[in-house]
């Protein structure tokens, strides 16, 4: 489900460190030396020559390779379980579960009898369902979706209508939406009702900026419901799952009685504890699938065979080919209809990643090679998945072929690319804008036509190094690429494949400026608030008033209240975002009263900053107190105004409960 999980491998570790886990997360333990050779670089350093040894892709070799690697990952990273399925040509070559589906009861996770949650891989099923109805003439990819809906999606002035093609290439331009996406309820909210009341603003209404959207794909699934005259889970079961013999797969929530005992427990990726509920996903067409590894293997075989499996056709060969063919292409990769391109070992794959509250998964197929891979970890950080894929590519796939025409790197390009960038998958009009702030990326020149990518929130350490291999095209040692876009000789952003876009941020949104300013203001406010009661106790002990002037004492007291209020707002925001990161099910209607109180306090804090300015002016105009008191109130005014600006720009002083 998480769009931020859909990152090219070269920057996945950075984003996991900022957007997907709390800042206080412990660093990953060091890799056991016994498995370094298995996981180690399919990525030799630039400039070095290495002749890879490509192993035969066979069941015995896969077993010898995967068993020690994954067992080490599970033990070292405290991962509950995993499943790996590899299909080749006409059948499932390898399918095995590792670890436990239920750690406490020692129930093993198996490929044939344990359900996992593949997350956003569900979107592939939604795309196929849409294409089935397109082939039947019931839907049109380029028609305004309002013609199919029972509620209206506005088209902003100068914008273009939302179409199924734009939904399936993540170019409808919706702001990111998270409220109610995950819940601990037994029954999901009706899809149409959730979509209607959760309609986000269109941040990029021209349809020219990729902005990954769970809401958009859920909307496509609802259109399937309306066109087919049946619920989305029923339609997919009847027209995709059953024809493919995916007998242990479903979109139903909660799980049917015959499948519920097979479900792996979901384990928190942060502390490894099991969630005491089955996570319900309101945007079900975007991520609600539950399936076994074997079922996902059958799905991959259908993709490799042009839409047919065991005589059952779910989509025409031409329709499936059009879904996998590039609809949008960038120098760093392409995207079809829902399927997007990944490269591993120089081989082009198409597929999708998936992330839920607990599971990290990937499904990728190469029709040209007749090869497909599905992997899912329960309770893991995404780095485990990245390590596995890189090791797989090194062992079984040929290295990237040498470029026919070598490119002469231009060291000056690193200067124009330097800066801070934010993800287009964001919300600018709600309190969730803070997620974009803490997820900003910093790009720095590193010499020799090389750049380094860091988290802008924590720009220390080595970062990720990429070498220029084409005009404004940079490649990581693992093969991942990013392509910068230049407008009027100024780099304005870069693409990761064709599904994610990062835009240069203006200076006033740069976390390198915003962060220190807010931290300094918070510290100044905190020290001031803490020092006041101490000073009051000392004055009382000495039998002295702070100031004989009643107005000065009242102003001083008012300033203290304003600072305290703003600090309470900051503390509440930190608690809210930490809690939501650890457990996103709290982002529901039940949180609305607390959020209204937070908004009200933030607006009072903004009003209070104006009062603090007036107080500082009064202290100087009336020469109240000593010189230090007057200077102190200048600092107080600056701190309160800075925090008020922060509340306003990042919508902490909010106006909507639809986020």
C-alpha positions, -999 to +999 in steps of 0.1 A: +000+000+000+028+024+009+039+044-021+071+052-003+078+015-004+079+018-041+113+032-045+142+022-067+167+001-047+193+029-048+174+051-024+152+026-006+174+026+025+173+064+028+135+066+026+131+037+051+152+057+074+130+088+071+094+080+061+089+044+071+103+041+105+107+064+135+139+084+138+148+065+170+149+032+151+181+012+159+205+007+130+205-027+114+229-052+129+260-061+108+256-088+083+269-122+094+302-128+076+290-163+067+263-149+043+282-118+030+291-136-001+255-145-009+242-110-002+272-091-013+273-067-041+259-076-073+272-041-074+310-038-080+324-003-076+323+019-107+354+015-127+361-020-115+358-049-139+343-082-127+332-113-145+300-125-128+295-162-124+259-169-134+244-200-118+219-223-134+184-214-122+173-247-108+154-258-077+184-274-060+206-243-066+178-220-054+174-240-022+212-239-016+212-202-022+180-190-005+179-212+026+210-198+044+204-163+032+168-160+044+173-179+076+201-156+085+179-125+077+151-138+098+174-145+128+195-114+125+167-089+118+141-105+140+117-112+111+088-136+118+086-152+084+090-150+047+079-168+015+097-170-019+082-182-051+101-185-084+084-195-117+101-204-149+085-210-182+056-234-177+057-240-139+066-231-104+103-239-100+107-231-064+082-222-036+091-222+001+081-205+033+106-196+061+101-189+097+067-188+114+032-177+105+026-177+143+057-173+163+041-180+197+026-212+186+054-222+163+031-225+133+054-226+103+049-202+073+045-223+042+041-215+005+010-235+000-010-231+032-002-197+047-018-165+036+002-133+034-008-097+025+009-086-007-003-050-003-001-029-034+005-059-056-033-060-054-033-031-078-023-055-106-055-074-101-075-042-102-058-032-135-066-066-150-103-062-139-105-028-155-090-042-188-115-071-188-143-046-188-126-024-213-124-054-237-161-060-231-169-024-241-182-015-206-154+009-198-132+033-217-097+041-205-099+077-218-133+087-207-140+111-178-145+088-148-174+110-136-195+092-163-191+060-142-195+074-107-223+083-084-204+113-070-184+140-087-147+146-090-141+183-098-117+193-126-098+224-114-096+253-139-069+246-165-069+209-154-078+177-173-105+152-163-096+121-144-096+090-166-089+053-160-057+056-179-045+084-156-056+064-125-037+034-138-005+054-144-008+075-112-013+107-131-047+118-118-027+141-095-045+133-062-029+144-029-018+115-007-046+103+016-040+082+047-071+086+070-090+054+074-067+035+050-059+010+077-083+000+104-088-026+131-125-030+123-139-064+115-160-050+086-146-025+061-165+006+052-184+003+019-159+013-008-180+039-025-188+056+008-152+057+018-142+071-016-169+098-015-160+111+019-123+108+015-120+126-019-086+144-018-076+176-036-060+173-070-025+186-064-014+181-100-046+185-121-028+187-155-021+150-155+016+155-162+031+147-128+033+111-114+019+111-079+014+076-065-021+072-052-039+044-033-070+065-035-068+065-073-065+028-076-093+023-051-114+046-074-106+024-104-118-007-084-150+011-075-156+018-112-153-020-117-179-025-091-204-001-108-197-014-143-200-050-133-229-047-109-212-066-081-188-059-053-151-057-061-142-088-040-169-108-058-159-096-092-122-104-088-130-138-072-153-148-101-133-134-130-096-137-119-090-158-088-113-188-095-103-191-132-066-191-122-072-217-095-061-193-068-080-213-042-064-197-012-067-161-023-093-134-016-100-097-013-127-103+013-123-086+047-126-102+072-113-134+058-138-162+050-141-189+077-122-215+056-092-191+050-090-173+084-070-201+101-044-200+073-036-163+077-001-154+090-002-132+120+010-096+111+040-086+131+051-050+137+082-040+117+093-019+146+093-042+176+083-075+162+051-078+183+020-093+166-009-070+158-040-082+178-062-078+148-066-084+110-057-052+093-086-040+073-078-019+042-106+005+032-091+011-002-094-026-009-087-026-047-054-009-038-041-034-013-065-058+004-054-091-012-046-121+010-030-151-008-005-179-004+028-180-022+016-208-045-014-186-055+009-158-064+030-182-084-001-192-105-008-155-110+027-150-123+024-179-147-007-164-162+012-131-167+040-151-184+016-170-206-002-139-221-033-139-199-041-176-199-034-205-175-044-241-177-069-232-205-086-204-186-081-170-201-086-140-179-074-114-204-064-113-241-027-115-249-030-081-265-047-065-235-021-078-211+007-068-234-007-033-236-007-032-198+030-042-196+041-020-225+054+015-216+026+041-213+050+066-198+087+065-203+116+084-187+154+078-191+152+061-157+125+036-166+089+032-178+054+025-166+026+007-182-010+004-169-004-004-132+027-025-141+060-006-138+095-015-149+122-028-127+157-039-138+176-066-121+209-078-134+204-060-166+171-078-173+138-058-177+111-070-154+076-055-148+055-058-117+047-041-085+059-037-049+037-039-019+038-027+017+012-030+045+016-024+082+036-056+084+044-071+051+070-061+025+065-078-009+075-077-045+062-094-076+082-091-109+080-110-141+101-110-173+080-124-202+110-123-224+129-146-200+099-166-189+108-158-153+089-145-123+097-139-087+074-132-057+088-125-022+070-114+009+084-107+044+062-106+075+074-080+100+105-069+081+122-037+071+124-032+034+162-035+033+159-073+036+139-075+004+164-052-014+193-074-003+176-106-014+168-092-049+203-079-054+218-112-044+193-131-067+203-108-096+240-113-091+237-151-089+212-159-117+210-130-141+236-116-164+252-083-156+240-051-174+255-051-209+281-025-216+268+007-233+272+007-270+283+043-270+302+053-239+290+086-223+316+111-213+305+122-178+302+160-172+313+169-137+295+202-140+261+184-140+265+175-104+264+212-095+231+218-112+215+187-096+225+197-061+196+206-038+167+194-017+138+175-032+104+164-020+082+135-032+052+143-054+033+117-034+023+141-007-004+163+007+000+201+006-034+210+021-036+188+052-015+182+083+001+152+065+023+177+047+047+171+076+055+137+061+069+153+030+090+176+051+107+148+070+111+127+039+130+153+018+161+141+000+194+160-003+216+157-033+252+167-031+281+167-057+307+141-048+333+147-074+341+128-106+306+132-120+292+115-089+264+126-067+253+114-032+218+112-019+211+117+018+181+122+039+178+160+041+166+156+077+198+138+087+224+147+060+253+128+077+271+096+068+281+084+034+247+084+017+241+067-016+265+073-044+254+075-081+275+079-112+265+099-142+260+075-171+240+097-195+230+133-197+216+140-162+211+103-158+227+087-127+231+051-118+237+034-085+261+005-083+231-019-079+217-007-112+190+017-100+188+049-120+174+084-115+169+109-143+169+146-137+145+170-155+158+204-167+136+234-174+151+266-188+186+253-178+175+247-142+170+212-128+135+211-113+132+175-102+141+139-109+123+107-117+127+073-102+114+051-131+082+066-143+062+061-111+078+085-087+088+121-091+108+143-068+105+181-070+130+207-059+118+225-029+119+263-024+141+276+004+113+282+028+103+245+027+139+232+030+142+211+061+178+223+065+163+257+072+130+248+087+143+222+111+170+243+128+146+273+130+119+253+147+142+234+170+159+267+181+125+282+187+113+252+207+144+251+228+142+289+235+106+285+244+112+255+266+141+271+285+120+302+290+090+283+303+111+262+326+131+291+339+101+311+349+089+290+378+124+286+391+129+324+390+095+329+407+105+306+435+138+325+440+119+358+440+094+346+465+121+333+487+137+368+486+104+385+490+106+405+458+083+410+429+095+405+393+083+439+385+063+466+403+045+474+371+012+455+369+011+457+331+046+443+329+036+413+351+004+407+331+023+408+298+050+385+312+023+360+323+006+362+289+038+355+270+044+325+293+009+312+284+015+316+247+049+298+248+034+270+269+005+266+244+028+264+214+050+239+231+019+217+239+010+218+202+045+208+192+045+179+217+011+168+205+022+168+169+053+147+178+031+122+197+006+120+169+031+114+141+051+088+162+019+070+171+006+070+136+039+057+122+038+028+147+001+021+142-017+039+113-051+025+124-053+054+149-059+077+119-096+074+119-128+092+128-121+084+164-092+108+163-112+137+150-121+153+183-084+153+194-074+167+160-100+195+163-085+204+197-050+204+182-061+227+153-078+251+177-047+252+199-025+258+169-047+287+157-046+302+192-008+298+191-008+318+158-030+345+174-007+344+205+023+351+183+007+385+174+001+392+210+037+383+218+049+408+192+026+434+208+040+425+242+076+429+230+068+463+215+052+474+248+082+464+268+104+486+246+080+514+241+072+517+278+108+507+288+093+481+312+118+460+331+155+460+326+174+457+293+176+419+296+139+416+301+132+437+270+158+417+249+143+385+263+108+394+250+123+401+216+135+365+216+101+353+228+084+372+200+107+357+174+102+322+187+064+324+188+063+339+153+085+312+139+064+285+154+032+302+142+046+302+107+054+265+111+018+258+123+004+277+093+026+265+065+024+228+075-013+229+083-009+221+120-034+249+122-056+228+101-090+233+084-099+198+074-104+164+089-100+147+055-063+139+054 
